[in-house]
Amino acid sequence: MSSPHKSLRDCYSLLQVLEQEFHGGTIPLIAQLYYDAFQISIAHRDQAQASIFAERAYKARVICEGEDSPKTQRIKSLALKPANHSSFRVYSRKWQTTRNSIPEGLDTAQFNNWLFRQES
């Protein structure tokens, strides 16, 4: 977690490979990838990004395990209240945001650049 920008960049690169090479056949891996990105973000107090990552992990978990799975329900609760995760505030305040700080009006590429903190 000492280089969270690099970690998120790696998550984004892996996501692109999984989507391009396996065309949706890796949903469990994608669910875990989004949860990993959630943990990176929430450890640095970024509730806005963390909530999006948790929501995406939740949607993938529903496909893999169903709505009633305990893991699915846990991730759903984190999407709604990311600060409830035990890693919240563990590493730094450098990315501190609220859950309501999600930008609007971005196209998909711009949104993903914001979400994964890609440098323009």
N, CA, C and O of each residue as an XYZ file, in Angstrom:
480
protein
N       0.808     -1.201      0.000
C       0.000      0.000      0.000
C       0.848      1.260      0.000
O       0.308      2.365      0.036
N       2.149      1.115     -0.040
C       2.995      2.304     -0.017
C       2.975      3.062     -1.342
O       3.348      4.234     -1.381
N       2.552      2.422     -2.417
C       2.419      3.124     -3.700
C       1.034      2.822     -4.293
O       0.910      2.047     -5.242
N       0.005      3.444     -3.723
C      -1.365      3.135     -4.152
C      -1.655      3.505     -5.603
O      -2.450      2.830     -6.257
N      -1.026      4.565     -6.122
C      -1.235      4.907     -7.534
C      -0.806      3.744     -8.428
O      -1.513      3.372     -9.365
N       0.351      3.182     -8.127
C       0.856      2.055     -8.915
C      -0.062      0.849     -8.763
O      -0.330      0.147     -9.738
N      -0.536      0.607     -7.566
C      -1.429     -0.533     -7.340
C      -2.725     -0.392     -8.135
O      -3.192     -1.360     -8.734
N      -3.307      0.808     -8.142
C      -4.526      1.019     -8.929
C      -4.247      0.931    -10.424
O      -5.078      0.431    -11.183
N      -3.096      1.407    -10.844
C      -2.703      1.299    -12.253
C      -2.590     -0.182    -12.643
O      -3.014     -0.580    -13.728
N      -2.019     -0.982    -11.752
C      -1.917     -2.420    -12.007
C      -3.300     -3.076    -12.062
O      -3.543     -3.950    -12.894
N      -4.194     -2.657    -11.182
C      -5.572     -3.172    -11.212
C      -6.225     -2.861    -12.555
O      -6.873     -3.719    -13.154
N      -6.051     -1.642    -13.014
C      -6.655     -1.230    -14.283
C      -6.081     -2.032    -15.447
O      -6.822     -2.465    -16.330
N      -4.780     -2.227    -15.449
C      -4.142     -3.016    -16.512
C      -4.656     -4.448    -16.509
O      -4.954     -5.005    -17.566
N      -4.762     -5.042    -15.334
C      -5.265     -6.410    -15.233
C      -6.722     -6.490    -15.679
O      -7.105     -7.437    -16.365
N      -7.531     -5.515    -15.301
C      -8.929     -5.488    -15.721
C      -9.036     -5.462    -17.245
O      -9.846     -6.182    -17.829
N      -8.224     -4.637    -17.878
C      -8.248     -4.558    -19.344
C      -7.874     -5.894    -19.979
O      -8.500     -6.315    -20.952
N      -6.867     -6.557    -19.443
C      -6.459     -7.860    -19.975
C      -7.582     -8.881    -19.796
O      -7.911     -9.612    -20.731
N      -8.166     -8.934    -18.610
C      -9.241     -9.895    -18.352
C     -10.426     -9.672    -19.288
O     -10.996    -10.628    -19.815
N     -10.791     -8.418    -19.491
C     -11.935     -8.121    -20.356
C     -11.626     -8.391    -21.828
O     -12.483     -8.892    -22.556
N     -10.417     -8.066    -22.269
C     -10.067     -8.234    -23.680
C      -9.789     -9.691    -24.046
O     -10.174    -10.149    -25.121
N      -9.134    -10.403    -23.169
C      -8.712    -11.761    -23.492
C      -9.768    -12.819    -23.194
O      -9.829    -13.841    -23.878
N     -10.598    -12.587    -22.185
C     -11.502    -13.641    -21.741
C     -12.977    -13.313    -21.922
O     -13.828    -14.157    -21.641
N     -13.302    -12.112    -22.384
C     -14.663    -11.733    -22.775
C     -15.730    -12.149    -21.763
O     -16.700    -12.814    -22.126
N     -15.561    -11.767    -20.514
C     -16.585    -12.026    -19.505
C     -16.486    -13.375    -18.821
O     -17.310    -13.682    -17.959
N     -15.514    -14.182    -19.175
C     -15.380    -15.504    -18.568
C     -14.610    -15.514    -17.262
O     -14.303    -16.581    -16.730
N     -14.298    -14.351    -16.747
C     -13.482    -14.270    -15.529
C     -14.171    -13.437    -14.446
O     -13.506    -12.712    -13.706
N     -15.468    -13.535    -14.352
C     -16.203    -12.686    -13.413
C     -15.718    -12.848    -11.971
O     -15.624    -11.842    -11.268
N     -15.402    -14.063    -11.486
C     -14.872    -14.144    -10.113
C     -13.567    -13.361     -9.937
O     -13.349    -12.740     -8.896
N     -12.707    -13.391    -10.950
C     -11.455    -12.631    -10.865
C     -11.721    -11.133    -10.892
O     -11.071    -10.369    -10.178
N     -12.668    -10.716    -11.708
C     -13.018     -9.298    -11.783
C     -13.628     -8.831    -10.466
O     -13.342     -7.725    -10.007
N     -14.466     -9.663     -9.856
C     -15.043     -9.318     -8.550
C     -13.933     -9.097     -7.526
O     -13.980     -8.139     -6.755
N     -12.940     -9.976     -7.515
C     -11.830     -9.835     -6.568
C     -10.983     -8.611     -6.892
O     -10.535     -7.907     -5.987
N     -10.762     -8.358     -8.173
C      -9.990     -7.187     -8.585
C     -10.651     -5.909     -8.077
O      -9.976     -5.033     -7.537
N     -11.966     -5.800     -8.247
C     -12.671     -4.611     -7.766
C     -12.612     -4.511     -6.244
O     -12.508     -3.411     -5.699
N     -12.676     -5.640     -5.561
C     -12.570     -5.592     -4.100
C     -11.160     -5.165     -3.679
O     -11.001     -4.408     -2.722
N     -10.154     -5.641     -4.382
C      -8.781     -5.213     -4.086
C      -8.629     -3.705     -4.293
O      -8.023     -3.019     -3.470
N      -9.182     -3.197     -5.394
C      -9.131     -1.753     -5.657
C      -9.897     -0.987     -4.576
O      -9.483      0.100     -4.171
N     -11.005     -1.551     -4.116
C     -11.750     -0.953     -3.005
C     -10.843     -0.805     -1.780
O     -10.794      0.259     -1.162
N     -10.133     -1.871     -1.437
C      -9.274     -1.845     -0.250
C      -8.156     -0.807     -0.378
O      -7.809     -0.142      0.597
N      -7.606     -0.675     -1.563
C      -6.567      0.336     -1.790
C      -7.139      1.725     -1.546
O      -6.534      2.541     -0.851
N      -8.298      1.985     -2.116
C      -8.916      3.311     -1.997
C      -9.345      3.626     -0.574
O      -9.097      4.727     -0.083
N      -9.976      2.690      0.083
C     -10.518      2.982      1.412
C      -9.404      3.136      2.444
O      -9.563      3.865      3.423
N      -8.288      2.462      2.235
C      -7.162      2.608      3.165
C      -6.587      4.017      3.137
O      -5.912      4.444      4.074
N      -6.863      4.737      2.043
C      -6.389      6.116      1.907
C      -7.541      7.122      1.981
O      -7.430      8.253      1.506
N      -8.645      6.684      2.587
C      -9.823      7.514      2.871
C     -10.591      7.986      1.646
O     -11.330      8.966      1.733
N     -10.442      7.331      0.527
C     -11.188      7.743     -0.660
C     -12.511      6.978     -0.713
O     -12.606      5.914     -1.324
N     -13.512      7.536     -0.069
C     -14.812      6.883     -0.016
C     -15.540      6.938     -1.360
O     -16.327      6.042     -1.666
N     -15.296      7.961     -2.156
C     -15.955      8.079     -3.459
C     -15.544      6.919     -4.366
O     -16.395      6.185     -4.869
N     -14.264      6.763     -4.566
C     -13.794      5.669     -5.416
C     -14.092      4.318     -4.784
O     -14.507      3.386     -5.473
N     -13.886      4.208     -3.494
C     -14.127      2.936     -2.814
C     -15.565      2.474     -2.998
O     -15.813      1.286     -3.204
N     -16.512      3.399     -2.927
C     -17.914      2.999     -3.076
C     -18.197      2.479     -4.486
O     -18.983      1.547     -4.655
N     -17.566      3.070     -5.492
C     -17.746      2.590     -6.870
C     -17.121      1.208     -7.033
O     -17.734      0.312     -7.614
N     -15.909      1.036     -6.525
C     -15.266     -0.278     -6.615
C     -16.091     -1.338     -5.887
O     -16.252     -2.447     -6.395
N     -16.610     -1.013     -4.714
C     -17.426     -1.972     -3.967
C     -18.716     -2.290     -4.716
O     -19.153     -3.441     -4.738
N     -19.322     -1.290     -5.322
C     -20.547     -1.526     -6.096
C     -20.279     -2.465     -7.268
O     -21.078     -3.357     -7.553
N     -19.160     -2.262     -7.939
C     -18.808     -3.131     -9.067
C     -18.473     -4.541     -8.585
O     -18.838     -5.522     -9.233
N     -17.786     -4.645     -7.459
C     -17.497     -5.964     -6.885
C     -18.795     -6.666     -6.502
O     -18.953     -7.867     -6.722
N     -19.714     -5.909     -5.930
C     -21.016     -6.458     -5.547
C     -21.752     -7.017     -6.761
O     -22.244     -8.145     -6.720
N     -21.832     -6.245     -7.834
C     -22.544     -6.696     -9.035
C     -21.922     -7.976     -9.600
O     -22.641     -8.867    -10.052
N     -20.608     -8.068     -9.575
C     -19.938     -9.279    -10.054
C     -20.200    -10.450     -9.114
O     -20.400    -11.574     -9.573
N     -20.202    -10.203     -7.813
C     -20.479    -11.260     -6.832
C     -21.896    -11.804     -6.965
O     -22.119    -13.002     -6.788
N     -22.849    -10.940     -7.275
C     -24.228    -11.404     -7.474
C     -24.262    -12.441     -8.593
O     -24.952    -13.454     -8.481
N     -23.525    -12.194     -9.662
C     -23.474    -13.136    -10.784
C     -22.818    -14.445    -10.352
O     -23.279    -15.522    -10.733
N     -21.754    -14.364     -9.566
C     -20.990    -15.550     -9.166
C     -21.661    -16.355     -8.057
O     -21.723    -17.583     -8.118
N     -22.163    -15.650     -7.043
C     -22.595    -16.314     -5.814
C     -24.062    -16.107     -5.471
O     -24.601    -16.787     -4.599
N     -24.705    -15.174     -6.152
C     -26.097    -14.875     -5.842
C     -26.220    -13.757     -4.826
O     -25.266    -13.416     -4.126
N     -27.408    -13.201     -4.762
C     -27.702    -12.068     -3.876
C     -27.583    -12.426     -2.395
O     -27.224    -11.573     -1.583
N     -27.878    -13.674     -2.035
C     -27.948    -14.058     -0.622
C     -26.616    -14.491     -0.016
O     -26.548    -14.771      1.181
N     -25.579    -14.548     -0.807
C     -24.270    -14.943     -0.293
C     -23.801    -13.951      0.771
O     -23.939    -12.742      0.583
N     -23.248    -14.441      1.884
C     -22.733    -13.521      2.913
C     -21.678    -12.556      2.370
O     -21.658    -11.382      2.739
N     -20.812    -13.047      1.503
C     -19.772    -12.181      0.931
C     -20.407    -11.101      0.056
O     -19.986     -9.944      0.085
N     -21.414    -11.483     -0.715
C     -22.123    -10.521     -1.560
C     -22.778     -9.449     -0.699
O     -22.691     -8.261     -1.012
N     -23.424     -9.856      0.369
C     -24.099     -8.907      1.251
C     -23.099     -7.980      1.947
O     -23.376     -6.794      2.125
N     -21.958     -8.505      2.333
C     -20.923     -7.689      2.976
C     -20.425     -6.612      2.016
O     -20.273     -5.453      2.403
N     -20.174     -6.989      0.781
C     -19.680     -6.019     -0.196
C     -20.755     -4.981     -0.510
O     -20.445     -3.805     -0.704
N     -22.001     -5.406     -0.559
C     -23.098     -4.459     -0.781
C     -23.129     -3.411      0.330
O     -23.311     -2.223      0.064
N     -22.951     -3.854      1.574
C     -22.957     -2.901      2.696
C     -21.774     -1.944      2.613
O     -21.896     -0.782      3.001
N     -20.636     -2.410      2.118
C     -19.469     -1.539      1.965
C     -19.661     -0.525      0.842
O     -19.127      0.582      0.910
N     -20.415     -0.891     -0.182
C     -20.711      0.069     -1.251
C     -21.536      1.228     -0.704
O     -21.370      2.371     -1.129
N     -22.418      0.929      0.234
C     -23.273      1.960      0.827
C     -22.555      2.771      1.901
O     -22.782      3.973      2.034
N     -21.688      2.107      2.669
C     -20.954      2.770      3.754
C     -19.507      2.292      3.755
O     -19.118      1.492      4.606
N     -18.709      2.776      2.810
C     -17.328      2.293      2.692
C     -16.480      2.535      3.939
O     -15.547      1.777      4.205
N     -16.787      3.564      4.696
C     -15.989      3.868      5.897
C     -16.144      2.812      6.982
O     -15.407      2.839      7.968
N     -17.079      1.890      6.830
C     -17.236      0.814      7.809
C     -16.165     -0.266      7.674
O     -16.056     -1.137      8.537
N     -15.383     -0.219      6.615
C     -14.328     -1.218      6.426
C     -13.213     -0.984      7.443
O     -12.890      0.158      7.773
N     -12.638     -2.060      7.929
C     -11.602     -1.957      8.965
C     -10.341     -1.235      8.493
O      -9.567     -0.760      9.324
N     -10.117     -1.142      7.196
C      -8.924     -0.453      6.678
C      -9.113      1.043      6.476
O      -8.169      1.741      6.107
N     -10.319      1.544      6.713
C     -10.567      2.973      6.529
C      -9.599      3.763      7.400
O      -9.517      3.531      8.606
N      -8.871      4.689      6.799
C      -7.909      5.571      7.478
C      -6.621      4.887      7.910
O      -5.834      5.490      8.639
N      -6.383      3.679      7.496
C      -5.204      2.965      7.991
C      -3.902      3.571      7.487
O      -2.940      3.669      8.249
N      -3.847      3.981      6.219
C      -2.576      4.409      5.652
C      -2.380      5.911      5.573
O      -1.341      6.418      5.995
N      -3.340      6.623      5.051
C      -3.124      8.057      4.885
C      -4.442      8.786      4.681
O      -5.511      8.183      4.576
N      -4.323     10.108      4.630
C      -5.464     10.965      4.325
C      -5.324     11.588      2.936
O      -6.132     12.434      2.555
N      -4.335     11.189      2.200
C      -3.989     11.879      0.956
C      -5.104     11.863     -0.084
O      -5.150     12.754     -0.931
N      -6.001     10.886     -0.050
C      -7.081     10.819     -1.033
C      -8.435     11.066     -0.390
O      -9.456     10.677     -0.957
N      -8.474     11.679      0.738
C      -9.718     11.798      1.501
C     -10.850     12.431      0.685
O     -10.735     13.558      0.203
N     -11.935     11.681      0.547
C     -13.154     12.168     -0.102
C     -14.353     11.600      0.644
O     -14.225     10.676      1.447
N     -15.505     12.161      0.366
C     -16.744     11.584      0.880
C     -17.357     10.721     -0.213
O     -16.963     10.799     -1.376
N     -18.304      9.915      0.165
C     -18.984      9.039     -0.788
C     -19.699      9.845     -1.870
O     -19.890      9.350     -2.981
N     -20.088     11.060     -1.565
C     -20.825     11.901     -2.506
C     -19.928     12.704     -3.443
O     -20.426     13.552     -4.184
N     -18.637     12.462     -3.430
C     -17.684     13.230     -4.246
C     -17.435     12.626     -5.621
O     -16.413     12.914     -6.245
N     -18.333     11.811     -6.092
C     -18.177     11.162     -7.391
C     -18.465     12.188     -8.489
O     -19.524     12.816     -8.479
N     -17.542     12.367     -9.431
C     -17.756     13.373    -10.480
C     -18.891     12.973    -11.423
O     -19.164     11.791    -11.633
N     -19.527     13.970    -11.971
C     -20.614     13.742    -12.928
C     -20.228     14.330    -14.275
O     -19.363     15.202    -14.355
N     -20.865     13.854    -15.326
C     -20.659     14.411    -16.656
C     -19.422     13.910    -17.383
O     -19.030     14.480    -18.401
N     -18.806     12.861    -16.878
C     -17.623     12.311    -17.543
C     -18.041     11.193    -18.486
O     -18.989     10.459    -18.207
N     -17.328     11.063    -19.611
C     -17.590      9.899    -20.456
C     -16.918      8.684    -19.809
O     -16.235      8.817    -18.794
N     -17.112      7.520    -20.389
C     -16.609      6.285    -19.785
C     -15.097      6.309    -19.592
O     -14.602      5.926    -18.532
N     -14.370      6.750    -20.595
C     -12.906      6.794    -20.495
C     -12.462      7.767    -19.408
O     -11.577      7.448    -18.614
N     -13.066      8.944    -19.367
C     -12.718      9.928    -18.334
C     -13.054      9.397    -16.940
O     -12.285      9.578    -15.996
N     -14.206      8.743    -16.822
C     -14.607      8.206    -15.526
C     -13.628      7.131    -15.064
O     -13.221      7.120    -13.903
N     -13.251      6.232    -15.964
C     -12.287      5.195    -15.593
C     -10.933      5.794    -15.254
O     -10.255      5.299    -14.354
N     -10.523      6.846    -15.948
C      -9.274      7.531    -15.594
C      -9.357      8.102    -14.191
O      -8.403      7.999    -13.419
N     -10.493      8.704    -13.855
C     -10.684      9.217    -12.491
C     -10.700      8.064    -11.494
O     -10.022      8.117    -10.468
N     -11.474      7.023    -11.795
C     -11.658      5.920    -10.862
C     -10.346      5.229    -10.522
O     -10.071      4.942     -9.357
N      -9.546      4.967    -11.528
C      -8.289      4.253    -11.313
C      -7.100      5.199    -11.163
O      -5.949      4.762    -11.161
N      -7.383      6.497    -11.036
C      -6.347      7.511    -10.838
C      -5.255      7.436    -11.904
O      -4.063      7.460    -11.599
N      -5.687      7.346    -13.143
C      -4.760      7.309    -14.271
C      -4.311      8.724    -14.590
O      -5.127      9.645    -14.636
N      -3.065      8.890    -14.803
C      -2.521     10.196    -15.166
C      -2.862     10.477    -16.617
O      -2.756      9.593    -17.467
N      -3.270     11.700    -16.901
C      -3.629     12.068    -18.281
C      -2.400     12.357    -19.102
O      -2.510     12.682    -20.284
